[in-house]
Amino acid sequence: MTQLLPLSFLLPLAGTLILAFSGGRLGPRASAWVGTVSIGLAALVTALVLYGFTVGNGEAVNLTLWTWIRVGDFEPTMGLAADGLALVMMAVITWVGFLIHLFAGWYLEGDAGSTRFFAYMNLFVFSMLLLVLGDNLLLLFLGWEGVGLCSYLLIGYYYQNSANGRAAFKAFLVTRIGDVFLAIGLFLLFRDMGTLNIQEILATAPEVWQQGSTNAELAALLILGGAIGKSAQVPLHTWLPDAMAGPTPVSALIHAATMVTAGVYLIARMHGVFELAPDVLLLVGIIGAASLLLAGFAALAQTDIKRVLAYSTMSQIGYMFLALGVGAYDAAIFHLVTHAFFKALLFLSAGAVIVSCHHEQDMKRLGGLWRRLPLAYGGFVIGGAALVALPLVSAGFYSKDEILWQALAADRHGLVIAGLLGAFLTALYTVRLIIGTFHGQPGSDKARTAHAGRGLAHNLPLIVLALLSTLLGAWVYPGLGGVLPAGPGEGSDAGHTALELVASAVVLIGLGIALWLFLKRRQWLERHTQEGAGLHLWALWHRSWYFDSLFAATLVMPFRTLVRWLRNDLIDAVVRLPAALAVVLNAGLSRTQNGRIRHYASAMALGTVLILATLAFTWGVGP
């Protein structure tokens, strides 16, 4: 099984190369087949490797393919390491990624750019697999940057619209800020540890650094900077809602199986460094709590169904960061897996609605769709139930309950309260999303003429993901096999049942209030969000707490002002002087080339006279 491991990422790379070098000769259907089959084969390889891992009593698989370079003691390798954590991530990336690719074949049916789209999607999966399989931080960083590049290409897929290009550039720029922090963190680790091999760093760090030492805190802080950029946590979260400019399958891939989970994986993988920096580890939890609450309020004031789901993703990733912050690494990865199931289901169901309603995605112009689109409606209901953590029957209940329990066991009561309030907000915006999209009267002709999608590529992904979003999704989670330290609640159940009851009550109360508000008091709500304090509150949440405006005022505008001031400074003037002199000389010499024969003859005669005069003068003064 070890020898199969490279195929897991080489197959998506092969799909990328086939599509990229096809020269446009493959049509939309053939491109979809190449892209989907390559990911399907990667998923099959992952299943075989996972089976071998299970049969082999959970022994990690390590495979060194070659050494990149040798500079002194620095010998980074193309090495793969597949332990319980990496294999769980591989399963999510390939299996959920396969379902998304399959659905994308239906979503982009007949699209002239399908070849380019599936080439980018395959490259995305390849980069993410490289990220989770790399046994050293240099290889991880290569995959990390590949994921960032692919997100830029896919968010800006519809590049004919300049707004989409700006959204792609924004995502690329904001995540690059985090990447710079991560790169500096890698330099610091290499300086102090002498290696970038992950297992060697985890083994050496406690010997080199004491707990709470400055270098340990700084390294953890820099790694955290990279993680919050990729995982769209406060304050580097502003790119995520705008990333909805890409096709909906792209949104599903970014939010469910790949990019935003990279930061969670990075912190879990580098847990040994964070254990030596307890203050930074607590900061991880605080950032997660702040993100889940800020995003929850923002989701309440969105009208675009994809933007609601985008803020929902930011909120759920916040739960994972909260779990990481209390040392509950297994709980964070557990929620990562269940979130991949129900968030992929919600985004693909949203894609079904958008295509069926002629690419309309504003809730104000939708409504009345539950009978016309029964499968998409079922996907929203089941995925929404998992999102709000409906007790006992949904996958989200079990993973979110584990996070809250671990936070309580760690005596982080403030984080527990934040998690419960986040669950209440989730119930509110999820019910609002479902009712606004599927109930009431149609808000436009596009909603009135909606037609349900058909075919295996449309139906199978939604059905499979719907099943995995129920308690079945919690049962299939294999665990991490002891790769990461046990959570603070390991071996104790004191207060667990009481917390389950409280969390379930919060969710049920939230659902009841949401149903009452958005079914019975909908007009009252709309009226109060159009005047007075309600209008200001709506604007605050709709514009995501004005983070974009804050960054524009404090970072963008001062930079632009500085550029204007320095546009004509002394250095620029000196640099431009030779160019200006060349222009003047060129203008003078150009006038001699006027095409007039008399002028040319006069010039020749004058030149001859000057030459003869020079020679006569030279001879006259000679020895």
C-alpha positions as MATLAB code, in Angstrom:
seq = 'MTQLLPLSFLLPLAGTLILAFSGGRLGPRASAWVGTVSIGLAALVTALVLYGFTVGNGEAVNLTLWTWIRVGDFEPTMGLAADGLALVMMAVITWVGFLIHLFAGWYLEGDAGSTRFFAYMNLFVFSMLLLVLGDNLLLLFLGWEGVGLCSYLLIGYYYQNSANGRAAFKAFLVTRIGDVFLAIGLFLLFRDMGTLNIQEILATAPEVWQQGSTNAELAALLILGGAIGKSAQVPLHTWLPDAMAGPTPVSALIHAATMVTAGVYLIARMHGVFELAPDVLLLVGIIGAASLLLAGFAALAQTDIKRVLAYSTMSQIGYMFLALGVGAYDAAIFHLVTHAFFKALLFLSAGAVIVSCHHEQDMKRLGGLWRRLPLAYGGFVIGGAALVALPLVSAGFYSKDEILWQALAADRHGLVIAGLLGAFLTALYTVRLIIGTFHGQPGSDKARTAHAGRGLAHNLPLIVLALLSTLLGAWVYPGLGGVLPAGPGEGSDAGHTALELVASAVVLIGLGIALWLFLKRRQWLERHTQEGAGLHLWALWHRSWYFDSLFAATLVMPFRTLVRWLRNDLIDAVVRLPAALAVVLNAGLSRTQNGRIRHYASAMALGTVLILATLAFTWGVGP';
ca = [
       0.000    0.000    0.000;
       2.947    2.323    0.616;
       3.814    2.431   -3.075;
       0.290    3.576   -3.926;
       0.592    6.716   -1.812;
       2.163    8.968   -4.500;
      -0.667    8.073   -6.887;
      -3.108    9.906   -4.632;
      -1.714   13.264   -5.761;
      -0.098   12.249   -9.056;
      -3.470   11.257  -10.540;
      -4.986   14.754  -10.065;
      -1.744   16.215  -11.442;
      -2.043   13.938  -14.472;
      -5.606   15.170  -14.996;
      -4.358   18.753  -14.834;
      -1.638   18.092  -17.421;
      -3.981   16.281  -19.802;
      -6.487   19.126  -19.662;
      -3.846   21.862  -19.816;
      -2.091   20.406  -22.879;
      -5.248   19.383  -24.727;
      -5.091   22.667  -26.616;
      -8.832   23.175  -26.327;
      -9.557   20.003  -28.303;
     -11.539   18.455  -25.450;
     -15.172   19.483  -25.239;
     -17.059   20.237  -21.997;
     -18.192   16.642  -21.493;
     -14.756   15.101  -22.134;
     -13.114   17.671  -19.852;
     -15.580   16.836  -17.089;
     -14.829   13.141  -17.532;
     -11.059   13.633  -17.341;
     -11.296   15.900  -14.301;
     -13.782   13.728  -12.419;
     -12.217   10.343  -13.192;
      -8.761   11.506  -12.067;
     -10.166   12.571   -8.685;
     -12.253    9.398   -8.480;
      -9.137    7.269   -8.968;
      -7.333    9.333   -6.316;
     -10.242    8.641   -3.951;
      -9.924    4.911   -4.705;
      -6.185    5.000   -3.978;
      -6.916    6.837   -0.719;
      -9.397    4.112    0.256;
      -6.783    1.425   -0.403;
      -4.115    3.270    1.596;
      -6.592    3.831    4.437;
      -7.444    0.122    4.412;
      -3.762   -0.782    4.558;
      -3.294    1.671    7.421;
      -6.148    0.037    9.348;
      -4.940   -3.507    8.706;
      -1.413   -2.461    9.661;
      -2.575   -1.499   13.171;
      -2.360    2.218   12.486;
       1.333    2.402   11.644;
       2.238    5.598    9.828;
       3.454    5.309    6.245;
       6.643    7.208    5.381;
       8.030    7.360    1.872;
      10.969    9.438    0.620;
      10.872    9.916   -3.152;
      13.996   12.025   -3.623;
      16.118   14.766   -2.107;
      15.519   18.215   -3.538;
      18.793   19.955   -2.739;
      21.825   19.575   -0.495;
      23.227   22.739    1.073;
      25.343   21.880    4.075;
      23.084   20.160    6.581;
      19.962   21.375    4.786;
      18.593   18.471    2.736;
      14.850   18.919    2.127;
      13.236   15.816    0.678;
      10.212   15.054   -1.416;
       8.946   12.941    1.449;
       5.437   11.728    2.212;
       4.045   10.903    5.640;
       0.611    9.333    6.005;
      -0.538    8.998    9.595;
      -4.068    9.109   10.968;
      -4.367   12.893   10.593;
      -3.068   12.966    7.009;
      -5.283   10.049    5.947;
      -8.419   11.643    7.382;
      -7.610   14.826    5.477;
      -6.887   12.809    2.303;
     -10.239   11.066    2.593;
     -12.096   14.364    2.911;
     -10.180   15.984    0.052;
     -10.561   13.132   -2.436;
     -13.978   11.707   -1.574;
     -15.825   14.967   -1.076;
     -13.747   16.456   -3.900;
     -14.897   13.654   -6.219;
     -18.576   14.371   -5.475;
     -17.995   18.079   -6.100;
     -16.262   17.356   -9.421;
     -19.111   15.056  -10.434;
     -21.681   17.754   -9.668;
     -19.558   20.372  -11.465;
     -19.954   18.349  -14.684;
     -23.704   19.012  -14.479;
     -23.333   22.587  -13.245;
     -21.028   23.647  -16.112;
     -22.648   21.541  -18.807;
     -21.931   23.173  -22.154;
     -19.620   25.829  -20.671;
     -16.908   26.727  -23.190;
     -14.309   27.094  -20.426;
     -14.837   23.647  -18.886;
     -11.358   22.447  -19.822;
      -9.745   25.348  -17.998;
     -12.114   24.928  -15.050;
     -11.392   21.244  -14.459;
      -7.655   21.772  -14.971;
      -7.726   24.315  -12.144;
      -9.913   22.070   -9.961;
      -7.552   19.104  -10.381;
      -4.579   21.326   -9.599;
      -6.399   22.514   -6.480;
      -6.840   18.951   -5.220;
      -3.225   18.099   -6.106;
      -1.942   21.087   -4.122;
      -4.070   20.276   -1.094;
      -2.948   16.642   -1.076;
       0.665   17.760   -1.313;
       0.039   20.055    1.650;
      -1.288   17.315    3.938;
       1.103   14.565    2.816;
       4.378   16.502    3.001;
       6.646   15.269    5.775;
       8.476   18.607    5.887;
       7.353   22.204    6.067;
       8.973   23.158    2.765;
       6.816   20.661    0.870;
       3.806   21.709    2.938;
       4.485   25.332    2.012;
       4.673   24.405   -1.678;
       1.198   22.890   -1.484;
       0.066   25.838    0.642;
       1.049   28.298   -2.093;
      -0.439   26.068   -4.781;
      -3.784   26.187   -2.993;
      -3.584   29.991   -2.896;
      -2.813   30.166   -6.617;
      -5.694   27.853   -7.521;
      -8.121   29.829   -5.383;
      -7.161   32.961   -7.332;
      -7.662   31.193  -10.674;
     -11.017   29.660   -9.721;
     -12.542   32.648   -7.921;
     -11.762   34.704  -11.026;
     -12.957   31.977  -13.408;
     -15.568   34.317  -14.914;
     -12.844   36.870  -15.599;
     -14.909   38.774  -18.176;
     -16.580   40.499  -15.206;
     -14.080   42.881  -13.609;
     -15.722   42.453  -10.187;
     -14.787   38.771  -10.235;
     -11.187   39.672  -11.031;
     -11.121   42.064   -8.077;
     -12.547   39.367   -5.782;
      -9.865   36.916   -6.924;
      -7.126   39.491   -6.403;
      -8.482   40.325   -2.962;
      -8.407   36.666   -1.939;
      -4.872   36.302   -3.276;
      -3.622   39.462   -1.564;
      -5.205   38.893    1.860;
      -4.079   35.278    2.070;
      -0.578   36.321    0.983;
      -0.369   38.460    4.134;
      -0.817   35.334    6.219;
       1.615   33.434    3.995;
       4.352   35.974    4.713;
       3.903   35.371    8.445;
       4.076   31.627    7.880;
       7.241   31.914    5.773;
       8.962   33.951    8.491;
       7.854   31.334   11.016;
       9.500   28.605    8.920;
      12.758   30.571    8.878;
      12.610   30.870   12.658;
      11.960   27.151   13.083;
      14.841   26.250   10.782;
      17.204   28.626   12.549;
      16.506   27.119   15.957;
      15.829   23.479   15.026;
      18.170   23.054   12.061;
      15.504   21.164   10.130;
      12.113   21.576    8.490;
      11.084   17.939    8.923;
       7.818   18.069   10.857;
       8.409   15.072   13.130;
      11.944   16.195   13.912;
      10.671   19.669   14.828;
       8.007   18.231   17.126;
      10.627   16.033   18.813;
      13.301   18.736   19.074;
      11.171   21.748   20.056;
      10.719   20.753   23.755;
      14.497   20.290   24.023;
      15.367   23.629   22.411;
      12.603   25.830   23.811;
      11.107   26.048   27.255;
       7.368   26.412   27.602;
       6.434   30.054   27.237;
       9.816   31.094   25.824;
       9.907   34.092   23.508;
      10.946   32.105   20.440;
       8.266   29.481   21.003;
       5.587   32.148   21.376;
       6.857   33.997   18.292;
       7.000   30.867   16.130;
       3.499   29.832   17.163;
       2.221   33.360   16.540;
       3.710   33.426   13.034;
       2.234   30.021   12.186;
      -1.112   31.254   13.501;
      -0.845   34.252   11.154;
      -0.631   31.901    8.198;
      -3.500   29.780    9.494;
      -5.964   32.629    9.991;
      -5.254   33.894    6.470;
      -6.048   30.584    4.776;
      -8.916   29.707    7.118;
     -10.524   33.163    6.913;
     -10.547   33.987   10.608;
     -10.609   37.471   12.117;
      -8.988   39.731   11.015;
      -7.874   38.134    7.708;
     -11.369   36.934    6.813;
     -12.575   39.619    4.432;
     -11.669   37.669    1.291;
     -14.046   34.767    1.942;
     -17.466   36.336    1.196;
     -16.144   37.915   -2.005;
     -14.792   34.510   -3.057;
     -18.392   33.608   -3.886;
     -17.746   35.229   -7.281;
     -16.480   31.849   -8.524;
     -18.740   29.026   -9.752;
     -20.637   27.313   -6.943;
     -18.663   24.019   -7.152;
     -15.553   26.124   -6.493;
     -17.203   27.532   -3.383;
     -17.998   23.984   -2.262;
     -14.412   22.849   -2.814;
     -12.883   25.855   -1.047;
     -15.269   25.770    1.910;
     -15.734   22.039    2.416;
     -12.736   20.028    1.297;
      -9.701   22.202    0.749;
      -8.525   25.735    1.338;
     -10.219   26.962    4.518;
      -9.437   23.717    6.326;
      -5.706   24.144    5.664;
      -5.209   26.465    8.636;
      -6.931   24.017   10.985;
      -4.729   21.209    9.693;
      -1.569   23.318   10.068;
      -2.203   24.130   13.731;
      -3.129   20.519   14.508;
      -0.037   19.241   12.700;
       2.252   21.713   14.521;
       0.577   21.110   17.890;
       3.923   20.536   19.594;
       4.982   24.123   18.931;
       1.668   25.513   20.179;
       1.849   23.401   23.354;
       5.032   25.296   24.165;
       3.195   28.617   23.670;
       0.084   28.404   25.899;
      -0.756   32.096   25.491;
      -0.814   31.771   21.709;
      -2.852   28.575   21.997;
      -5.424   30.468   24.046;
      -5.360   33.211   21.410;
      -6.287   30.575   18.813;
      -9.426   29.803   20.814;
     -10.283   33.480   21.298;
      -9.899   34.186   17.581;
     -12.138   31.221   16.840;
     -14.794   32.428   19.280;
     -14.698   35.972   17.872;
     -14.902   34.676   14.302;
     -17.847   32.391   14.932;
     -19.833   35.186   16.594;
     -18.983   37.985   14.149;
     -19.735   35.726   11.190;
     -22.965   34.501   12.771;
     -24.322   38.041   13.100;
     -23.127   38.925    9.583;
     -24.917   35.894    8.122;
     -28.204   37.212    9.526;
     -28.045   40.268    7.253;
     -27.105   38.729    3.887;
     -29.531   38.268    1.005;
     -27.251   36.302   -1.339;
     -27.611   32.607   -0.462;
     -23.931   31.925   -1.167;
     -22.770   34.779    1.074;
     -24.889   33.389    3.919;
     -23.111   30.064    3.479;
     -19.739   31.834    3.260;
     -20.205   33.502    6.649;
     -21.490   30.179    7.939;
     -18.198   28.592    6.902;
     -16.225   31.282    8.691;
     -18.326   30.632   11.795;
     -17.873   26.846   11.692;
     -14.130   27.163   11.144;
     -14.272   29.361   14.245;
     -15.580   26.358   16.184;
     -12.575   24.351   14.971;
     -10.190   27.083   16.098;
     -12.001   27.179   19.440;
     -11.358   23.443   19.822;
      -7.709   23.834   18.841;
      -7.352   26.635   21.384;
      -8.286   24.323   24.279;
      -6.075   21.487   23.020;
      -8.956   19.407   21.654;
      -7.277   18.605   18.342;
      -9.283   15.460   17.626;
     -12.541   17.349   18.203;
     -11.428   20.043   15.747;
     -10.673   17.476   13.025;
     -13.920   15.633   13.799;
     -15.876   18.816   13.156;
     -13.751   19.481   10.059;
     -14.939   16.140    8.628;
     -18.632   16.550    9.425;
     -18.510   20.157    8.258;
     -17.098   18.976    4.925;
     -20.143   16.750    4.465;
     -22.898   19.206    5.288;
     -21.237   22.313    3.874;
     -20.567   20.578    0.541;
     -24.222   19.497    0.566;
     -25.426   23.050    1.234;
     -23.254   24.610   -1.452;
     -24.137   22.011   -4.078;
     -27.819   22.385   -3.203;
     -27.365   26.141   -3.581;
     -25.782   25.483   -6.977;
     -28.800   23.407   -7.971;
     -31.078   26.309   -6.981;
     -28.964   28.861   -8.855;
     -28.892   26.894  -12.104;
     -32.562   25.943  -11.854;
     -33.508   29.592  -11.295;
     -31.459   30.844  -14.255;
     -28.489   31.943  -12.084;
     -30.522   33.899   -9.581;
     -29.163   33.750   -6.013;
     -30.774   36.689   -4.222;
     -33.254   35.428   -1.621;
     -35.490   38.432   -2.266;
     -36.004   37.170   -5.816;
     -36.420   33.516   -4.869;
     -39.025   31.779   -2.721;
     -41.724   29.175   -3.284;
     -39.238   26.590   -4.574;
     -39.746   23.660   -2.209;
     -42.174   21.873   -4.524;
     -40.315   22.679   -7.724;
     -36.877   21.629   -6.407;
     -37.524   18.797   -3.922;
     -33.987   17.354   -3.939;
     -32.318   20.737   -3.445;
     -34.867   21.530   -0.730;
     -34.102   18.239    1.004;
     -30.389   19.030    0.750;
     -30.926   22.396    2.438;
     -33.069   20.904    5.197;
     -30.688   18.018    5.977;
     -27.560   20.154    5.573;
     -29.145   22.921    7.630;
     -30.022   20.441   10.378;
     -26.377   19.383   10.544;
     -25.258   23.008   10.466;
     -27.400   23.942   13.477;
     -26.429   20.650   15.204;
     -29.961   19.257   15.482;
     -29.750   16.855   18.429;
     -29.142   13.134   17.856;
     -30.006   12.938   14.144;
     -27.358   15.174   12.535;
     -23.613   14.732   12.114;
     -22.971   18.295   13.247;
     -24.514   17.592   16.654;
     -21.874   15.034   17.611;
     -18.845   17.023   16.466;
     -20.032   20.353   17.838;
     -21.018   18.731   21.127;
     -17.494   17.316   21.434;
     -16.010   20.788   20.959;
     -18.210   22.382   23.616;
     -17.536   19.525   26.029;
     -13.767   19.789   25.580;
     -13.921   23.560   26.129;
     -15.884   22.991   29.346;
     -13.422   20.327   30.501;
     -10.590   22.829   29.942;
     -12.409   25.336   32.203;
     -12.736   27.827   29.350;
     -16.240   28.890   30.287;
     -16.108   32.040   28.177;
     -15.443   29.935   25.077;
     -18.317   27.613   26.005;
     -20.697   30.569   26.232;
     -19.447   31.863   22.872;
     -20.039   28.427   21.362;
     -23.604   28.276   22.720;
     -24.400   31.786   21.482;
     -22.938   30.814   18.105;
     -25.251   27.793   17.998;
     -28.229   30.068   18.668;
     -27.214   32.443   15.854;
     -26.676   29.500   13.514;
     -30.237   28.368   14.088;
     -31.520   31.857   13.288;
     -29.690   32.418   10.010;
     -30.160   28.834    8.797;
     -33.936   28.972    9.185;
     -33.954   32.413    7.554;
     -31.969   31.029    4.618;
     -34.254   28.023    4.061;
     -37.503   29.948    4.454;
     -36.329   32.848    2.310;
     -35.197   30.542   -0.476;
     -37.884   27.866   -0.553;
     -41.024   29.155    1.170;
     -43.392   32.032    0.622;
     -44.244   33.384   -2.809;
     -41.782   33.479   -5.733;
     -40.017   36.831   -5.872;
     -39.337   36.869   -9.619;
     -40.138   35.147  -12.892;
     -36.891   33.215  -12.560;
     -38.236   31.573   -9.409;
     -41.649   30.956  -10.989;
     -40.101   29.154  -13.963;
     -37.534   27.132  -11.977;
     -36.926   23.606  -13.210;
     -35.397   20.785  -11.187;
     -32.036   19.379  -12.217;
     -31.790   15.804  -13.411;
     -29.232   13.142  -14.063;
     -26.716   11.108  -12.085;
     -24.183   13.945  -11.870;
     -26.840   16.131  -10.233;
     -28.598   13.625   -7.993;
     -25.855   11.304   -6.714;
     -23.646   13.911   -4.967;
     -26.633   15.460   -3.207;
     -27.992   12.102   -2.034;
     -24.625   10.784   -0.793;
     -23.786   14.017    1.013;
     -27.273   14.139    2.529;
     -26.718   10.680    4.014;
     -23.305   11.669    5.348;
     -24.792   14.809    6.921;
     -26.976   12.677    9.180;
     -25.642   10.752   12.185;
     -24.091    8.371    9.629;
     -21.428   11.022    8.988;
     -20.443   10.929   12.656;
     -20.220    7.136   12.618;
     -17.870    6.996    9.620;
     -15.304    9.276   11.266;
     -12.354    6.929   11.899;
     -10.514    9.006   14.503;
      -6.858    9.960   14.357;
      -5.334    6.855   15.903;
      -3.604    8.681   18.737;
      -1.549   10.924   16.429;
      -2.462   14.035   18.416;
      -2.548   14.576   22.190;
      -5.756   13.683   23.984;
      -8.171   16.503   24.726;
      -8.703   17.906   28.220;
     -11.946   15.973   28.602;
     -10.410   12.589   27.840;
     -11.423    9.979   30.421;
     -14.007   12.155   32.163;
     -17.739   12.686   31.590;
     -18.552   14.941   34.515;
     -21.071   17.510   33.339;
     -21.110   16.197   29.749;
     -24.752   15.148   29.762;
     -25.854   18.432   31.324;
     -23.967   20.363   28.654;
     -25.581   18.240   25.913;
     -29.000   19.094   27.289;
     -28.189   22.799   27.505;
     -26.734   22.883   23.976;
     -29.733   20.968   22.594;
     -32.105   23.343   24.352;
     -30.286   26.363   22.894;
     -30.581   24.918   19.393;
     -34.268   24.009   19.763;
     -35.119   27.403   21.281;
     -33.218   29.105   18.461;
     -35.126   27.089   15.865;
     -38.440   27.899   17.528;
     -37.709   31.632   17.680;
     -36.453   31.613   14.089;
     -39.575   29.856   12.792;
     -41.781   32.330   14.658;
     -39.831   35.349   13.410;
     -39.432   34.383    9.765;
     -42.835   32.780    9.291;
     -45.127   34.817   11.536;
     -43.292   38.130   11.983;
     -41.501   38.449    8.661;
     -43.132   41.729    7.615;
     -42.499   43.203   11.062;
     -38.810   42.281   10.735;
     -38.548   43.795    7.272;
     -40.155   47.015    8.431;
     -37.835   47.388   11.411;
     -34.705   46.749    9.365;
     -35.562   49.678    7.090;
     -35.660   52.409    9.726;
     -34.090   53.608   12.941;
     -31.718   51.443   14.947;
     -32.721   48.350   12.990;
     -31.444   49.925    9.766;
     -28.075   50.764   11.335;
     -27.777   47.284   12.806;
     -28.643   45.726    9.448;
     -26.013   47.867    7.714;
     -23.398   46.947   10.343;
     -23.979   43.218    9.900;
     -24.615   43.348    6.156;
     -21.230   45.001    5.649;
     -19.569   42.533    8.018;
     -18.867   44.983   10.836;
     -17.202   47.405    8.364;
     -13.925   45.500    8.312;
     -13.445   46.289    4.618;
     -14.060   49.973    5.260;
     -11.663   49.914    8.212;
      -8.898   48.315    6.144;
      -9.527   50.728    3.277;
      -9.237   53.722    5.613;
      -6.219   52.531    7.594;
      -4.202   50.606    4.992;
      -5.316   51.179    1.407;
      -5.916   54.936    1.382;
      -2.702   55.870    3.266;
      -0.709   53.691    0.862;
      -2.306   55.334   -2.162;
      -1.661   58.774   -0.670;
       1.980   57.901   -0.065;
       2.312   56.707   -3.657;
       0.916   60.004   -4.944;
       3.351   61.956   -2.758;
       6.353   59.963   -3.940;
       5.374   59.980   -7.589;
       7.565   63.062   -8.291;
      10.247   62.815   -5.629;
      13.967   63.615   -6.140;
      14.992   60.020   -6.823;
      12.372   59.653   -9.553;
      13.513   62.974  -11.072;
      17.155   61.804  -11.215;
      16.140   58.450  -12.704;
      13.984   60.170  -15.323;
      16.733   62.684  -16.304;
      18.610   60.383  -18.769;
      15.311   59.426  -20.351;
      14.324   63.105  -20.739;
      17.737   63.930  -22.225;
      17.392   61.074  -24.717;
      13.969   62.354  -25.737;
      15.350   65.880  -26.352;
      18.294   64.586  -28.406;
      15.992   62.313  -30.342;
      13.684   65.216  -31.152;
      16.619   67.314  -32.373;
      18.107   64.596  -34.555;
      14.706   63.594  -35.908;
      14.290   67.053  -37.424;
      17.288   66.438  -39.696;
      15.430   63.545  -41.299;
      12.780   65.583  -43.105;
      13.008   64.044  -46.613;
      14.125   67.304  -48.318;
      17.043   66.771  -50.757;
      18.225   70.436  -50.594;
      18.609   70.168  -46.831;
      20.526   66.885  -47.169;
      22.896   68.449  -49.819;
      23.436   71.534  -47.669;
      24.180   69.346  -44.670;
      26.665   67.276  -46.655;
      28.409   70.423  -47.954;
      28.543   71.937  -44.472;
      29.914   68.685  -43.098;
      32.596   68.584  -45.800;
      33.645   72.164  -45.064;
      33.871   71.425  -41.342;
      35.992   68.329  -41.953;
      38.399   70.202  -44.274;
      38.609   73.127  -41.838;
      39.420   70.741  -39.009;
      42.155   69.053  -41.051;
      43.655   72.420  -42.109;
      43.666   73.634  -38.523;
      45.293   70.419  -37.344;
      48.016   70.635  -39.998;
      48.620   74.341  -39.290;
      49.387   73.775  -35.634;
      51.313   70.589  -36.129;
      55.119   70.208  -35.601;
];
